């Protein structure tokens, strides 16, 4: 049998031979690895490198998407705040406009009621003046009849009434 230890002991310069055997063994091992395992190892390494590369790309895409979503959320938040401010401003403006409308309508109603009251007072004054005129006319006729002990004609009666009313108007205006 082949015993390397015996062989090495018989030849003192076995270092070169050992190196040659180890080198040949290593080359045979490399050839066997290349033939049987190299392609599958290389494919596995390529797949692993591709997976890592894809994972990095996906992570970058996810980061970019997250930034875009964050920016979109910030814009929506700003829009929401802007819309809320607009709604509040519109509500204030609407409230102020309603208040102004109510004040204007109230002032118009007060003016209308005041004008109606003045018209009613004026009408009542005229009605009262006519009633007083009739009462004064009747009273003056009765007084004149008693004073004169006779009946007064209609023309005389109207002349006396007008004269009396003019006197009352003059007295009333001086007061």
Buried (B, 14 or more C-beta within 10 A) or exposed (E): EEEEEEEBEEEEEBEEEEEEEEEEEEEEEEEEEEEEEEEEEEEEEEEEEEEEEEEEEEEEEEEEEEEEEEEEEEEEEEEEEEEEEEEEEEEEEEEEEEEEEEEEEEEEEEEEEEEEEEEEEEEEEEEEBEEEBEEBBEEBBEEBEEEEEEEBEEEEBEEBBEEBBEEBEEEEEEE
